[in-house]
Amino acid sequence: MTATCADAFVCPLSRVVAGTAVRIRRLDGPPEVSLRLRELGFCEQQRIKLLSRHPNLICLVCNARLGISPELADNILVEPIAAEAAARSSTSA
């Protein structure tokens, strides 16, 4: 994740650093946009990896590479998968 995110655990996909694996927490935006994102595989709880950011975002979703605009990525709120693993290990200790 980048330092520009307001919340350390949830951030728009458009602010994620390339190479980062994340989990989708929520889709924001108009219902028709959220529906289309879900049809493409950008569903809540789905694990994805941001591969590239030049100029569109290339994501690995369900073993397929998909390109979306930065504006569309603003509607996808994600959390880093590493933070999830760290939270689980701290609660089990």
Secondary structure as GFF3:
##gff-version 3
##sequence-region A 1 93
A	DSSP	beta_strand	11	12	.	.	.	ID=ss1
A	DSSP	three_ten_helix	13	15	.	.	.	ID=ss2
A	DSSP	beta_strand	21	27	.	.	.	ID=ss3
A	DSSP	alpha_helix	31	40	.	.	.	ID=ss4
A	DSSP	beta_strand	47	52	.	.	.	ID=ss5
A	DSSP	beta_strand	57	61	.	.	.	ID=ss6
A	DSSP	beta_strand	64	68	.	.	.	ID=ss7
A	DSSP	alpha_helix	70	73	.	.	.	ID=ss8
A	DSSP	beta_strand	76	80	.	.	.	ID=ss9
A	DSSP	alpha_helix	81	92	.	.	.	ID=ss10
###
